[in-house]
Amino acid sequence: MKHLSEYRDAALVQGYLEEIKRISKKPLTLMEICGGQTHSLVKNGILDMLPATITMVHGPGCPVCVTSLAVIDEAVFLAEQANVILCSFGDMLRVPGSGKSLLEAKALGADVRILYSPLEAVKLARENPEKEVVFFAVGFETTAPANALSVIQAHKLQVENYSILASHVLVPPAMEAILSDTKNKIDAFLAAGHVCTIMGMEEYFPIAEKYKTPIVVTGFEPVDLLQGILMAVRQWEAGEYKVENQYARYVQRQGNKMAMDMIQEVFAVQDKVWRGIGEIPQSGFEVNETYQHYNARLKFNLQLTPVKENEACISGDIMKGLKKPKQCTHFGKACRPEHPLGAPMVSSEGACAAYFHYE
């Protein structure tokens, strides 16, 4: 229970809450970036414990939620090819594309498999040389090293029938996109601890300085989050805008060099379309030229036409901190986990799913 039970300690929680209430005087709109942070805040009732001066809003930190319709359509198209085994993490299967989801494609006969690691997909490709094995590589910087390692491993083992459909998105460009939006309401951020464990904190210092915005890197347990909120409130009340690290037990300023080296070896940064938000410059990873044989888009010559999103879904406004899930007229009615209008209702990290399940 090390690094778990002590971060759920009721006495510590109460102490942080009392201190937050004591010093919080100015209205503060605080965005937690990660869907894991959102679920912890909602599940543990923290949103209802905070003083009225603090408004928590929920950011685009759910990689499943921001995966564009076009990319999901690409995955479904690949899954429906006769010689393809499409592998994915489980939380992508029920996310709707413009036509069907991967789960629906599987029900109609597509060979779609849930795996827990892309290295399992490399093993599957070696065991099935007559098939093309594609891993749907979704995630933020956190999962990029493992996906990069799978490509390096496939190359080392000369596994020619393996490729990845990359849909990696990057957190700092999304934060800048939110802050530069003319409708922006965000005063401070709780940055995602797991992303910073990989990439470090260097990218956040220019953002804090440019937009005069406090940024606190936090973990995901109640004590983590409340300590992070307290650190943000202290900055806000003092008129400061620094980058601070609450999650020091895991996060180092320089990040994980080995993980970053793997990312740099396999991926190149490019513009990406975020579902509900639109295109954000230099905000995602794609397989680079050195490893282009393992790029499913090139291997299968994917050229699907982008489609419009469901206009009834307000996920974009939710992930930009402009609205909350319950402000959607379809929440819990036309939009439910069993028939979602958008990804935040079905993803395990989606804000709408958190409100639906825990409230």
VMD Tcl script that draws the C-alpha trace (Angstrom):
set ca {
  {0.00 0.00 0.00}
  {3.04 2.28 -0.11}
  {2.28 5.59 -1.86}
  {-1.44 4.78 -1.78}
  {-2.98 4.58 1.69}
  {-1.18 7.68 2.95}
  {-2.55 9.64 0.00}
  {-6.11 8.72 0.99}
  {-5.71 9.70 4.63}
  {-8.88 11.41 5.88}
  {-7.03 13.61 8.37}
  {-4.69 14.92 5.67}
  {-7.63 15.52 3.36}
  {-9.42 17.51 6.05}
  {-6.31 19.53 6.82}
  {-5.77 20.53 3.20}
  {-9.44 21.41 2.78}
  {-9.38 23.67 5.82}
  {-6.25 25.44 4.61}
  {-7.71 25.89 1.10}
  {-10.87 27.42 2.59}
  {-8.83 29.67 4.86}
  {-6.69 31.26 2.16}
  {-8.96 31.17 -0.92}
  {-10.43 34.65 -1.33}
  {-10.35 35.44 -5.07}
  {-12.49 33.47 -7.56}
  {-10.34 30.82 -9.26}
  {-11.17 28.65 -12.27}
  {-8.82 25.69 -12.08}
  {-8.54 23.06 -14.81}
  {-7.24 19.56 -14.11}
  {-5.78 18.29 -17.37}
  {-6.06 14.53 -16.97}
  {-9.16 12.37 -17.03}
  {-7.67 10.30 -14.21}
  {-7.61 13.43 -12.07}
  {-11.21 14.19 -13.05}
  {-12.43 10.75 -12.05}
  {-10.64 10.97 -8.69}
  {-12.12 14.42 -7.98}
  {-15.65 13.30 -8.82}
  {-15.47 9.81 -7.30}
  {-14.14 11.09 -3.97}
  {-16.60 13.99 -3.75}
  {-13.83 16.60 -3.71}
  {-15.69 18.98 -6.03}
  {-18.42 19.34 -3.40}
  {-15.92 19.93 -0.58}
  {-14.13 22.90 -2.13}
  {-15.10 26.49 -1.26}
  {-17.39 28.43 -3.59}
  {-14.44 30.57 -4.69}
  {-12.95 27.61 -6.59}
  {-14.45 26.28 -9.82}
  {-12.94 23.06 -11.13}
  {-13.27 22.44 -14.86}
  {-12.18 19.41 -16.81}
  {-9.55 19.46 -19.54}
  {-8.76 17.47 -22.69}
  {-6.68 14.92 -20.78}
  {-8.53 11.85 -22.03}
  {-6.69 10.55 -25.12}
  {-9.63 8.36 -26.10}
  {-11.94 11.38 -25.97}
  {-9.81 13.53 -28.27}
  {-9.11 10.83 -30.87}
  {-10.72 12.18 -34.02}
  {-13.57 10.52 -35.87}
  {-11.34 10.11 -38.91}
  {-8.77 8.10 -36.93}
  {-11.44 5.82 -35.47}
  {-12.79 5.35 -38.99}
  {-9.26 4.40 -40.08}
  {-9.09 1.78 -37.32}
  {-12.49 0.36 -38.26}
  {-11.52 0.25 -41.94}
  {-8.33 -1.66 -41.11}
  {-10.19 -4.06 -38.82}
  {-12.58 -4.93 -41.64}
  {-9.78 -5.98 -44.01}
  {-9.70 -9.75 -44.47}
  {-6.02 -10.22 -43.65}
  {-5.77 -7.80 -40.68}
  {-5.75 -8.43 -36.94}
  {-6.52 -5.08 -35.31}
  {-5.23 -4.80 -31.73}
  {-6.22 -2.11 -29.27}
  {-6.53 -1.20 -25.64}
  {-10.03 -1.99 -24.42}
  {-11.26 1.55 -23.85}
  {-11.13 2.34 -27.58}
  {-13.54 -0.37 -28.66}
  {-16.84 1.32 -27.80}
  {-15.94 4.84 -28.95}
  {-18.13 5.67 -31.96}
  {-16.67 6.69 -35.27}
  {-18.72 8.30 -38.02}
  {-20.28 4.94 -38.84}
  {-19.54 2.21 -36.35}
  {-17.23 1.46 -33.42}
  {-14.54 -1.20 -33.28}
  {-16.81 -3.25 -31.04}
  {-19.53 -3.20 -33.69}
  {-16.98 -4.14 -36.34}
  {-15.89 -7.05 -34.14}
  {-19.49 -8.18 -33.73}
  {-19.79 -8.25 -37.53}
  {-16.78 -10.53 -37.88}
  {-13.70 -8.29 -37.81}
  {-10.68 -9.73 -35.98}
  {-10.35 -7.13 -33.23}
  {-8.37 -8.08 -30.13}
  {-7.93 -6.35 -26.78}
  {-4.32 -6.33 -25.58}
  {-2.59 -4.81 -22.58}
  {0.72 -4.04 -24.29}
  {1.84 -3.33 -27.87}
  {4.62 -5.87 -27.33}
  {1.87 -8.50 -27.23}
  {0.92 -7.36 -30.74}
  {4.49 -7.89 -31.96}
  {4.37 -11.42 -30.54}
  {1.02 -11.97 -32.24}
  {2.51 -10.83 -35.57}
  {5.36 -13.33 -35.23}
  {2.86 -16.11 -34.51}
  {0.66 -15.15 -37.49}
  {3.02 -14.39 -40.40}
  {0.18 -14.73 -42.92}
  {-1.70 -11.84 -41.28}
  {-1.03 -8.11 -40.97}
  {-1.15 -7.12 -37.28}
  {-1.95 -3.46 -36.56}
  {-1.80 -1.94 -33.09}
  {-4.06 1.09 -32.53}
  {-1.52 3.27 -30.72}
  {-3.61 5.81 -28.80}
  {-2.49 7.96 -25.90}
  {-0.61 10.97 -24.63}
  {3.13 11.07 -24.11}
  {2.62 8.46 -21.36}
  {2.01 5.49 -23.67}
  {4.28 6.66 -26.49}
  {7.45 4.94 -25.17}
  {5.82 1.49 -25.11}
  {4.44 1.97 -28.61}
  {7.83 3.18 -29.82}
  {9.47 0.17 -28.19}
  {7.12 -2.17 -30.06}
  {8.28 -0.68 -33.37}
  {11.94 -0.94 -32.34}
  {11.39 -4.54 -31.27}
  {9.58 -5.45 -34.51}
  {12.43 -3.91 -36.51}
  {15.05 -5.75 -34.46}
  {13.23 -9.09 -34.94}
  {12.53 -8.34 -38.61}
  {8.78 -8.67 -38.13}
  {7.52 -7.25 -41.42}
  {3.79 -7.84 -40.83}
  {3.50 -5.44 -37.88}
  {2.52 -1.76 -37.94}
  {0.90 0.85 -35.71}
  {-1.91 3.31 -36.34}
  {-0.55 6.23 -34.33}
  {-2.91 8.63 -32.60}
  {-0.63 10.16 -29.99}
  {-1.44 13.68 -28.80}
  {0.67 16.05 -26.69}
  {-0.47 17.94 -23.61}
  {1.47 21.27 -23.68}
  {0.20 22.33 -27.15}
  {-3.36 21.61 -26.00}
  {-2.86 23.81 -22.93}
  {-1.63 26.61 -25.18}
  {-4.61 26.16 -27.50}
  {-6.99 26.47 -24.55}
  {-5.23 29.54 -23.12}
  {-5.12 31.30 -26.49}
  {-8.83 30.73 -27.14}
  {-10.80 33.98 -27.02}
  {-13.36 32.29 -24.74}
  {-10.73 31.04 -22.31}
  {-11.74 31.10 -18.63}
  {-8.83 29.18 -17.11}
  {-6.81 30.82 -14.32}
  {-4.55 27.88 -13.39}
  {-3.81 24.24 -14.26}
  {-3.26 20.96 -12.47}
  {-0.91 19.23 -14.92}
  {-0.93 15.45 -15.38}
  {1.65 13.67 -13.26}
  {2.00 10.62 -15.49}
  {2.77 12.73 -18.58}
  {5.41 14.68 -16.66}
  {6.92 11.44 -15.36}
  {7.84 10.73 -18.98}
  {8.44 14.18 -20.45}
  {9.47 16.22 -17.42}
  {8.41 19.80 -16.74}
  {10.53 21.92 -19.07}
  {7.75 22.53 -21.61}
  {5.50 24.08 -18.96}
  {7.74 26.95 -17.87}
  {7.28 29.00 -21.09}
  {3.49 28.45 -20.90}
  {3.26 29.67 -17.31}
  {5.36 32.73 -18.18}
  {3.64 33.59 -21.46}
  {0.07 33.32 -20.16}
  {0.77 34.32 -16.54}
  {-0.85 31.07 -15.43}
  {0.08 28.93 -12.39}
  {0.75 25.26 -13.25}
  {1.01 22.56 -10.59}
  {1.95 18.98 -11.52}
  {-0.06 16.55 -9.37}
  {-0.77 12.90 -8.80}
  {-4.17 11.28 -8.77}
  {-5.07 10.43 -5.18}
  {-7.23 12.73 -3.00}
  {-4.29 14.07 -0.99}
  {-2.30 14.64 -4.20}
  {-5.09 16.65 -5.73}
  {-5.91 18.71 -2.65}
  {-2.25 19.52 -2.05}
  {-2.00 20.56 -5.70}
  {-5.12 22.71 -5.43}
  {-3.67 24.36 -2.32}
  {-0.42 25.10 -4.15}
  {-2.36 26.64 -7.06}
  {-4.50 28.73 -4.69}
  {-1.41 30.04 -2.91}
  {0.07 31.15 -6.22}
  {-3.20 32.71 -7.34}
  {-3.68 34.65 -4.11}
  {-0.07 35.89 -4.22}
  {-0.27 36.92 -7.89}
  {2.40 34.39 -8.88}
  {2.57 32.11 -11.92}
  {5.12 29.36 -11.44}
  {5.45 25.71 -12.36}
  {5.42 23.60 -9.19}
  {5.76 19.87 -8.66}
  {3.44 18.23 -6.14}
  {4.15 14.78 -7.62}
  {7.83 14.86 -6.69}
  {7.83 11.20 -5.67}
  {7.71 10.32 -9.38}
  {8.23 13.43 -11.50}
  {11.65 14.92 -12.16}
  {12.12 18.20 -13.97}
  {14.13 16.58 -16.78}
  {11.76 13.62 -17.19}
  {12.74 10.06 -18.15}
  {15.60 10.28 -20.63}
  {15.39 6.65 -21.75}
  {11.68 6.97 -22.51}
  {12.15 10.26 -24.34}
  {15.00 8.80 -26.40}
  {12.73 5.97 -27.59}
  {10.01 8.46 -28.52}
  {12.49 10.59 -30.46}
  {13.88 7.56 -32.29}
  {10.50 6.40 -33.65}
  {8.19 9.41 -33.79}
  {8.08 12.84 -35.41}
  {5.95 15.74 -34.19}
  {3.17 16.94 -36.48}
  {-0.15 18.80 -36.47}
  {-3.08 16.79 -35.09}
  {-6.86 17.08 -35.15}
  {-8.39 16.78 -31.67}
  {-11.96 15.55 -31.52}
  {-14.22 18.36 -30.33}
  {-11.42 20.93 -30.45}
  {-10.00 20.94 -33.98}
  {-6.48 21.02 -35.36}
  {-3.72 22.00 -32.96}
  {-0.30 22.69 -34.52}
  {2.58 20.39 -33.56}
  {0.42 18.51 -31.08}
  {0.91 14.85 -31.93}
  {3.27 12.04 -32.89}
  {3.45 10.12 -36.15}
  {5.88 7.36 -37.12}
  {8.93 8.98 -38.69}
  {10.57 8.20 -42.04}
  {13.17 5.87 -40.54}
  {10.45 3.47 -39.42}
  {7.85 4.25 -42.11}
  {7.40 0.54 -42.88}
  {5.66 0.32 -39.50}
  {3.27 3.20 -40.24}
  {-0.14 1.62 -40.94}
  {-1.32 4.73 -42.77}
  {1.44 4.32 -45.34}
  {1.36 0.54 -45.46}
  {-2.38 0.48 -46.22}
  {-2.49 3.80 -48.11}
  {-5.22 5.17 -45.86}
  {-6.92 8.20 -47.38}
  {-10.30 8.37 -45.69}
  {-12.32 11.57 -45.97}
  {-12.70 13.49 -42.68}
  {-16.28 13.72 -41.44}
  {-18.16 16.18 -39.26}
  {-18.69 15.42 -35.61}
  {-22.09 14.95 -34.00}
  {-23.36 18.49 -33.46}
  {-25.42 17.37 -30.47}
  {-22.24 16.54 -28.51}
  {-20.67 19.43 -26.58}
  {-17.51 17.51 -25.65}
  {-15.32 20.23 -27.16}
  {-16.72 22.88 -24.81}
  {-16.36 20.49 -21.87}
  {-12.71 19.70 -22.66}
  {-11.92 23.41 -23.09}
  {-13.39 24.16 -19.67}
  {-16.30 26.20 -21.04}
  {-19.04 23.84 -19.86}
  {-19.55 20.90 -17.51}
  {-21.13 17.55 -18.45}
  {-24.45 18.26 -16.74}
  {-24.86 21.41 -18.84}
  {-25.37 19.15 -21.86}
  {-29.09 18.72 -22.56}
  {-28.46 15.13 -23.66}
  {-26.49 14.07 -20.57}
  {-27.95 10.87 -19.11}
  {-30.76 10.92 -21.66}
  {-29.89 10.59 -25.34}
  {-26.24 10.24 -24.29}
  {-25.48 7.34 -21.97}
  {-22.58 4.83 -21.78}
  {-24.55 2.22 -23.71}
  {-25.31 4.68 -26.56}
  {-22.89 7.64 -26.31}
  {-23.07 10.68 -28.54}
  {-19.38 11.28 -27.95}
  {-16.27 9.69 -26.47}
  {-16.30 11.41 -23.01}
  {-19.39 9.39 -22.05}
  {-17.86 6.01 -22.89}
  {-14.17 6.41 -22.14}
  {-12.87 5.23 -18.77}
  {-11.25 8.67 -18.41}
  {-14.05 10.77 -19.87}
  {-15.51 13.60 -17.79}
  {-19.08 12.71 -18.78}
  {-18.55 9.10 -17.72}
  {-17.22 10.29 -14.35}
  {-20.30 12.43 -13.70}
  {-22.64 9.68 -14.91}
  {-21.15 6.89 -12.79}
  {-20.29 8.75 -9.59}
  {-22.90 11.49 -9.33}
}
mol new
graphics top color blue
foreach p $ca { graphics top sphere $p radius 0.5 }
foreach p [lrange $ca 0 end-1] q [lrange $ca 1 end] { graphics top cylinder $p $q radius 0.2 }
display resetview
